[in-house]
């Protein structure tokens, strides 16, 4: 009985890990250069998932700061029918945020590849 339980626990752990690693389907990706044309569109949510300290050191006008760790508690503030563009410093946290939004029923989610590191446009401070 002990071996069967161990095999079962191992299988469940493996399923959990694989499920976490599989990318969520339906997430769009744009480059920081492509972002420029999106910024003039008012019918979208622009979310920066970096920490408040990172955001204050430099952000793109129009992006709302919702740190990745707080994103799930702010999803009800966002319209699931609007496109949500998500960015961070390099694109890793924004991909996690985009995946979370998609899993919570957001229809049109876009990750900004390269994040602020790749951004060459104007940056606000404060």
LUMLO-42133 format. One line per field, with one value per atom (N, C-alpha, C): residue number from 1; x, y, z. Coordinates in nm, 3 decimals, decimal comma, m for minus. Example, Ala and Ser with C-alpha at 12.3 -4.5 7.8 and 13.67 -1.06 7.14 Angstrom:
<nodes>
seq	(1 | 1 | 1 | 2 | 2 | 2);
u	(1,319 | 1,230 | 1,320 | 1,285 | 1,367 | 1,290);
v	(m0,569 | m0,450 | m0,330 | m0,225 | m0,106 | 0,003);
w	(0,780 | 0,780 | 0,780 | 0,708 | 0,714 | 0,787);
</nodes>
This chain:
<nodes>
seq	(1 | 1 | 1 | 2 | 2 | 2 | 3 | 3 | 3 | 4 | 4 | 4 | 5 | 5 | 5 | 6 | 6 | 6 | 7 | 7 | 7 | 8 | 8 | 8 | 9 | 9 | 9 | 10 | 10 | 10 | 11 | 11 | 11 | 12 | 12 | 12 | 13 | 13 | 13 | 14 | 14 | 14 | 15 | 15 | 15 | 16 | 16 | 16 | 17 | 17 | 17 | 18 | 18 | 18 | 19 | 19 | 19 | 20 | 20 | 20 | 21 | 21 | 21 | 22 | 22 | 22 | 23 | 23 | 23 | 24 | 24 | 24 | 25 | 25 | 25 | 26 | 26 | 26 | 27 | 27 | 27 | 28 | 28 | 28 | 29 | 29 | 29 | 30 | 30 | 30 | 31 | 31 | 31 | 32 | 32 | 32 | 33 | 33 | 33 | 34 | 34 | 34 | 35 | 35 | 35 | 36 | 36 | 36 | 37 | 37 | 37 | 38 | 38 | 38 | 39 | 39 | 39 | 40 | 40 | 40 | 41 | 41 | 41 | 42 | 42 | 42 | 43 | 43 | 43 | 44 | 44 | 44 | 45 | 45 | 45 | 46 | 46 | 46 | 47 | 47 | 47 | 48 | 48 | 48 | 49 | 49 | 49 | 50 | 50 | 50 | 51 | 51 | 51 | 52 | 52 | 52 | 53 | 53 | 53 | 54 | 54 | 54 | 55 | 55 | 55 | 56 | 56 | 56 | 57 | 57 | 57 | 58 | 58 | 58 | 59 | 59 | 59 | 60 | 60 | 60 | 61 | 61 | 61 | 62 | 62 | 62 | 63 | 63 | 63 | 64 | 64 | 64 | 65 | 65 | 65 | 66 | 66 | 66 | 67 | 67 | 67 | 68 | 68 | 68 | 69 | 69 | 69 | 70 | 70 | 70 | 71 | 71 | 71 | 72 | 72 | 72 | 73 | 73 | 73 | 74 | 74 | 74 | 75 | 75 | 75 | 76 | 76 | 76 | 77 | 77 | 77 | 78 | 78 | 78 | 79 | 79 | 79 | 80 | 80 | 80 | 81 | 81 | 81 | 82 | 82 | 82 | 83 | 83 | 83 | 84 | 84 | 84 | 85 | 85 | 85 | 86 | 86 | 86 | 87 | 87 | 87 | 88 | 88 | 88 | 89 | 89 | 89 | 90 | 90 | 90 | 91 | 91 | 91 | 92 | 92 | 92 | 93 | 93 | 93 | 94 | 94 | 94 | 95 | 95 | 95 | 96 | 96 | 96 | 97 | 97 | 97 | 98 | 98 | 98 | 99 | 99 | 99 | 100 | 100 | 100 | 101 | 101 | 101 | 102 | 102 | 102 | 103 | 103 | 103 | 104 | 104 | 104 | 105 | 105 | 105 | 106 | 106 | 106 | 107 | 107 | 107 | 108 | 108 | 108 | 109 | 109 | 109 | 110 | 110 | 110 | 111 | 111 | 111 | 112 | 112 | 112 | 113 | 113 | 113 | 114 | 114 | 114 | 115 | 115 | 115 | 116 | 116 | 116 | 117 | 117 | 117 | 118 | 118 | 118 | 119 | 119 | 119 | 120 | 120 | 120 | 121 | 121 | 121 | 122 | 122 | 122 | 123 | 123 | 123 | 124 | 124 | 124 | 125 | 125 | 125 | 126 | 126 | 126);
u	(0,082 | 0,000 | 0,087 | 0,200 | 0,288 | 0,344 | 0,380 | 0,435 | 0,329 | 0,206 | 0,097 | 0,071 | 0,073 | 0,051 | 0,166 | 0,287 | 0,403 | 0,394 | 0,357 | 0,342 | 0,230 | 0,121 | 0,009 | 0,048 | 0,118 | 0,162 | 0,261 | 0,351 | 0,448 | 0,376 | 0,278 | 0,200 | 0,128 | 0,064 | m0,007 | 0,088 | 0,204 | 0,304 | 0,350 | 0,374 | 0,416 | 0,309 | 0,184 | 0,074 | 0,069 | 0,083 | 0,081 | 0,194 | 0,314 | 0,431 | 0,415 | 0,374 | 0,355 | 0,247 | 0,138 | 0,028 | 0,075 | 0,160 | 0,213 | 0,308 | 0,374 | 0,474 | 0,414 | 0,297 | 0,235 | 0,188 | 0,231 | 0,187 | 0,037 | m0,022 | m0,164 | m0,185 | m0,279 | m0,308 | m0,386 | m0,368 | m0,449 | m0,390 | m0,265 | m0,201 | m0,127 | m0,154 | m0,084 | 0,049 | 0,141 | 0,272 | 0,305 | 0,352 | 0,400 | 0,536 | 0,611 | 0,740 | 0,718 | 0,819 | 0,812 | 0,796 | 0,855 | 0,838 | 0,693 | 0,631 | 0,491 | 0,396 | 0,437 | 0,353 | 0,316 | 0,405 | 0,384 | 0,248 | 0,213 | 0,087 | m0,035 | m0,018 | m0,129 | m0,160 | m0,060 | m0,077 | m0,180 | m0,208 | m0,308 | m0,451 | m0,465 | m0,596 | m0,648 | m0,764 | m0,821 | m0,909 | m0,935 | m1,028 | m0,957 | m0,842 | m0,761 | m0,719 | m0,684 | m0,623 | m0,472 | m0,394 | m0,248 | m0,201 | m0,144 | m0,106 | 0,045 | 0,109 | 0,251 | 0,258 | 0,310 | 0,309 | 0,437 | 0,520 | 0,642 | 0,607 | 0,705 | 0,684 | 0,663 | 0,601 | 0,583 | 0,715 | 0,822 | 0,952 | 1,006 | 0,993 | 1,037 | 0,954 | 0,825 | 0,733 | 0,767 | 0,793 | 0,824 | 0,954 | 1,047 | 1,175 | 1,159 | 1,049 | 1,024 | 0,912 | 0,809 | 0,694 | 0,645 | 0,561 | 0,503 | 0,368 | 0,349 | 0,222 | 0,105 | 0,006 | m0,112 | m0,114 | 0,001 | 0,007 | m0,025 | m0,113 | m0,150 | m0,062 | m0,009 | 0,077 | m0,008 | m0,009 | m0,068 | 0,037 | 0,113 | 0,219 | 0,167 | 0,249 | 0,209 | 0,146 | 0,205 | 0,153 | 0,014 | m0,026 | m0,157 | m0,258 | m0,215 | m0,300 | m0,431 | m0,427 | m0,550 | m0,655 | m0,612 | m0,709 | m0,761 | m0,708 | m0,754 | m0,823 | m0,840 | m0,899 | m1,042 | m1,114 | m1,253 | m1,262 | m1,150 | m1,147 | m1,130 | m1,105 | m1,077 | m1,193 | m1,220 | m1,324 | m1,269 | m1,328 | m1,280 | m1,295 | m1,378 | m1,401 | m1,304 | m1,229 | m1,130 | m0,995 | m0,916 | m0,781 | m0,699 | m0,620 | m0,531 | m0,388 | m0,310 | m0,168 | m0,091 | m0,002 | 0,070 | 0,220 | 0,286 | 0,432 | 0,499 | 0,628 | 0,710 | 0,848 | 0,952 | 1,086 | 1,144 | 1,124 | 1,186 | 1,090 | 0,969 | 0,872 | 0,838 | 0,912 | 0,887 | 0,766 | 0,765 | 0,651 | 0,525 | 0,539 | 0,420 | 0,359 | 0,443 | 0,390 | 0,313 | 0,363 | 0,290 | 0,158 | 0,162 | 0,039 | m0,059 | m0,011 | m0,097 | m0,161 | m0,084 | m0,136 | m0,245 | m0,223 | m0,322 | m0,451 | m0,438 | m0,557 | m0,635 | m0,563 | m0,628 | m0,700 | m0,637 | m0,698 | m0,821 | m0,830 | m0,945 | m1,051 | m1,042 | m1,150 | m1,136 | m1,021 | m1,001 | m0,984 | m1,055 | m1,062 | m0,943 | m0,890 | m0,786 | m0,671 | m0,567 | m0,454 | m0,327 | m0,249 | m0,127 | m0,009 | 0,098 | 0,222 | 0,319 | 0,383 | 0,483 | 0,619 | 0,672 | 0,800 | 0,914 | 1,002 | 1,117 | 1,092 | 0,965 | 0,926 | 0,998 | 1,015 | 1,078 | 1,223 | 1,288 | 1,426 | 1,434 | 1,333 | 1,331 | 1,266 | 1,198 | 1,126 | 1,222 | 1,203 | 1,289 | 1,216 | 1,088 | 1,007 | 1,019 | 0,929 | 0,927 | 0,893 | 0,961 | 0,940 | 0,907 | 0,799 | 0,760 | 0,830 | 0,850 | 0,911 | 0,816 | 0,826 | 0,747 | 0,668);
v	(m0,119 | 0,000 | 0,125 | 0,125 | 0,240 | 0,278 | 0,179 | 0,204 | 0,265 | 0,219 | 0,271 | 0,417 | 0,449 | 0,588 | 0,677 | 0,628 | 0,705 | 0,732 | 0,630 | 0,645 | 0,745 | 0,735 | 0,828 | 0,972 | 0,991 | 1,125 | 1,181 | 1,097 | 1,139 | 1,179 | 1,101 | 1,131 | 1,265 | 1,288 | 1,414 | 1,533 | 1,517 | 1,624 | 1,652 | 1,547 | 1,561 | 1,633 | 1,596 | 1,662 | 1,810 | 1,842 | 1,980 | 2,061 | 2,007 | 2,077 | 2,097 | 1,994 | 2,004 | 2,106 | 2,103 | 2,198 | 2,342 | 2,367 | 2,501 | 2,545 | 2,450 | 2,483 | 2,501 | 2,446 | 2,456 | 2,599 | 2,661 | 2,798 | 2,805 | 2,914 | 2,935 | 2,975 | 2,912 | 2,943 | 3,073 | 3,143 | 3,261 | 3,392 | 3,391 | 3,516 | 3,572 | 3,699 | 3,767 | 3,819 | 3,843 | 3,897 | 4,010 | 4,121 | 4,231 | 4,275 | 4,342 | 4,395 | 4,533 | 4,581 | 4,716 | 4,820 | 4,797 | 4,889 | 4,891 | 4,776 | 4,768 | 4,833 | 4,838 | 4,897 | 5,042 | 5,115 | 5,257 | 5,282 | 5,200 | 5,220 | 5,184 | 5,104 | 5,067 | 5,177 | 5,256 | 5,354 | 5,462 | 5,488 | 5,590 | 5,536 | 5,407 | 5,343 | 5,347 | 5,405 | 5,423 | 5,307 | 5,213 | 5,105 | 4,982 | 5,003 | 4,893 | 4,922 | 4,816 | 4,829 | 4,812 | 4,899 | 4,892 | 4,868 | 4,751 | 4,711 | 4,687 | 4,750 | 4,731 | 4,650 | 4,529 | 4,438 | 4,443 | 4,544 | 4,558 | 4,607 | 4,606 | 4,656 | 4,807 | 4,865 | 5,011 | 5,087 | 5,036 | 5,101 | 5,104 | 4,992 | 4,987 | 5,082 | 5,082 | 5,167 | 5,314 | 5,357 | 5,498 | 5,543 | 5,451 | 5,486 | 5,512 | 5,467 | 5,491 | 5,406 | 5,471 | 5,399 | 5,468 | 5,399 | 5,451 | 5,513 | 5,636 | 5,706 | 5,620 | 5,607 | 5,527 | 5,390 | 5,343 | 5,214 | 5,229 | 5,143 | 5,140 | 5,036 | 5,073 | 4,980 | 4,889 | 4,762 | 4,657 | 4,548 | 4,547 | 4,446 | 4,304 | 4,220 | 4,083 | 4,013 | 4,030 | 3,963 | 4,013 | 4,131 | 4,187 | 4,173 | 4,124 | 4,123 | 4,050 | 3,934 | 3,855 | 3,929 | 4,013 | 4,086 | 4,213 | 4,246 | 4,365 | 4,330 | 4,203 | 4,164 | 4,213 | 4,225 | 4,273 | 4,420 | 4,491 | 4,631 | 4,644 | 4,532 | 4,532 | 4,470 | 4,524 | 4,472 | 4,353 | 4,237 | 4,115 | 4,119 | 4,209 | 4,219 | 4,314 | 4,393 | 4,483 | 4,411 | 4,451 | 4,397 | 4,449 | 4,360 | 4,396 | 4,376 | 4,485 | 4,475 | 4,475 | 4,379 | 4,360 | 4,373 | 4,451 | 4,464 | 4,465 | 4,437 | 4,440 | 4,491 | 4,449 | 4,495 | 4,423 | 4,290 | 4,213 | 4,128 | 4,108 | 4,025 | 3,896 | 3,861 | 3,736 | 3,748 | 3,849 | 3,866 | 3,900 | 3,977 | 4,012 | 3,888 | 3,793 | 3,668 | 3,591 | 3,591 | 3,526 | 3,598 | 3,731 | 3,808 | 3,785 | 3,781 | 3,757 | 3,618 | 3,519 | 3,383 | 3,380 | 3,450 | 3,455 | 3,521 | 3,631 | 3,698 | 3,606 | 3,537 | 3,447 | 3,335 | 3,278 | 3,170 | 3,217 | 3,348 | 3,404 | 3,460 | 3,422 | 3,454 | 3,580 | 3,645 | 3,763 | 3,715 | 3,779 | 3,731 | 3,768 | 3,889 | 3,940 | 3,994 | 3,914 | 3,948 | 3,952 | 4,059 | 4,077 | 4,102 | 4,028 | 4,044 | 4,129 | 4,226 | 4,309 | 4,243 | 4,183 | 4,112 | 4,212 | 4,178 | 4,263 | 4,371 | 4,403 | 4,499 | 4,633 | 4,693 | 4,825 | 4,823 | 4,709 | 4,698 | 4,724 | 4,682 | 4,699 | 4,830 | 4,899 | 5,021 | 5,135 | 5,200 | 5,311 | 5,445 | 5,443 | 5,565 | 5,645 | 5,741 | 5,832 | 5,757 | 5,795 | 5,734 | 5,842 | 5,822 | 5,913 | 5,870 | 5,963 | 5,930 | 5,976 | 5,910 | 5,956 | 5,850);
w	(0,000 | 0,000 | 0,000 | 0,069 | 0,075 | m0,061 | m0,141 | m0,274 | m0,365 | m0,357 | m0,439 | m0,403 | m0,275 | m0,233 | m0,281 | m0,275 | m0,320 | m0,469 | m0,547 | m0,692 | m0,722 | m0,650 | m0,670 | m0,637 | m0,528 | m0,488 | m0,590 | m0,638 | m0,739 | m0,868 | m0,908 | m1,029 | m1,014 | m0,902 | m0,880 | m0,881 | m0,822 | m0,823 | m0,965 | m1,041 | m1,180 | m1,263 | m1,246 | m1,318 | m1,282 | m1,154 | m1,108 | m1,173 | m1,172 | m1,229 | m1,379 | m1,450 | m1,595 | m1,628 | m1,554 | m1,578 | m1,560 | m1,462 | m1,438 | m1,550 | m1,614 | m1,715 | m1,855 | m1,878 | m2,010 | m2,031 | m2,142 | m2,167 | m2,193 | m2,149 | m2,169 | m2,315 | m2,380 | m2,520 | m2,528 | m2,640 | m2,666 | m2,617 | m2,573 | m2,532 | m2,653 | m2,682 | m2,791 | m2,741 | m2,831 | m2,795 | m2,892 | m2,837 | m2,920 | m2,867 | m2,951 | m2,909 | m2,847 | m2,778 | m2,721 | m2,832 | m2,948 | m3,060 | m3,110 | m3,114 | m3,158 | m3,058 | m2,932 | m2,827 | m2,857 | m2,920 | m2,949 | m3,016 | m3,113 | m3,185 | m3,101 | m2,998 | m2,910 | m2,809 | m2,774 | m2,666 | m2,695 | m2,821 | m2,856 | m2,847 | m2,832 | m2,826 | m2,683 | m2,665 | m2,530 | m2,484 | m2,572 | m2,539 | m2,483 | m2,421 | m2,369 | m2,225 | m2,154 | m2,022 | m2,041 | m1,979 | m1,983 | m1,840 | m1,815 | m1,679 | m1,671 | m1,573 | m1,545 | m1,415 | m1,422 | m1,307 | m1,224 | m1,246 | m1,165 | m1,024 | m0,937 | m0,800 | m0,805 | m0,702 | m0,698 | m0,710 | m0,649 | m0,658 | m0,800 | m0,870 | m1,010 | m1,096 | m1,072 | m1,148 | m1,131 | m1,008 | m0,981 | m1,047 | m1,063 | m1,128 | m1,277 | m1,335 | m1,476 | m1,530 | m1,585 | m1,639 | m1,766 | m1,838 | m1,961 | m1,928 | m1,972 | m1,947 | m1,996 | m1,914 | m1,948 | m1,885 | m1,839 | m1,772 | m1,624 | m1,576 | m1,434 | m1,365 | m1,250 | m1,176 | m1,088 | m1,122 | m1,039 | m1,027 | m0,918 | m0,903 | m0,923 | m0,981 | m1,012 | m0,892 | m0,774 | m0,654 | m0,615 | m0,662 | m0,629 | m0,742 | m0,857 | m0,976 | m0,953 | m0,891 | m0,874 | m0,791 | m0,698 | m0,616 | m0,684 | m0,802 | m0,876 | m1,008 | m1,035 | m1,163 | m1,180 | m1,070 | m1,079 | m1,120 | m1,119 | m1,161 | m1,313 | m1,380 | m1,523 | m1,600 | m1,718 | m1,806 | m1,884 | m1,866 | m1,932 | m2,083 | m2,133 | m2,277 | m2,346 | m2,269 | m2,327 | m2,337 | m2,436 | m2,445 | m2,328 | m2,269 | m2,159 | m2,206 | m2,205 | m2,238 | m2,107 | m2,092 | m1,967 | m1,993 | m1,907 | m1,922 | m1,786 | m1,787 | m1,666 | m1,705 | m1,636 | m1,669 | m1,791 | m1,797 | m1,905 | m1,987 | m1,938 | m2,007 | m1,937 | m1,833 | m1,762 | m1,668 | m1,583 | m1,491 | m1,568 | m1,675 | m1,753 | m1,818 | m1,856 | m1,911 | m1,805 | m1,683 | m1,573 | m1,549 | m1,550 | m1,532 | m1,644 | m1,767 | m1,883 | m1,873 | m1,831 | m1,814 | m1,708 | m1,600 | m1,492 | m1,539 | m1,613 | m1,666 | m1,760 | m1,847 | m1,943 | m1,868 | m1,767 | m1,689 | m1,614 | m1,587 | m1,516 | m1,611 | m1,738 | m1,830 | m1,913 | m1,909 | m1,993 | m2,137 | m2,228 | m2,366 | m2,452 | m2,435 | m2,524 | m2,439 | m2,424 | m2,338 | m2,423 | m2,405 | m2,482 | m2,388 | m2,409 | m2,333 | m2,415 | m2,350 | m2,416 | m2,395 | m2,501 | m2,494 | m2,470 | m2,380 | m2,352 | m2,250 | m2,226 | m2,123 | m2,130 | m2,014 | m2,004 | m2,054 | m2,042 | m2,089 | m2,239 | m2,313 | m2,458 | m2,503 | m2,413 | m2,447 | m2,477 | m2,591 | m2,633 | m2,631 | m2,595 | m2,596 | m2,468 | m2,455 | m2,339 | m2,212 | m2,104 | m1,973 | m1,873 | m1,797 | m1,691 | m1,563 | m1,471 | m1,341 | m1,231 | m1,118 | m1,004 | m0,947);
</nodes>
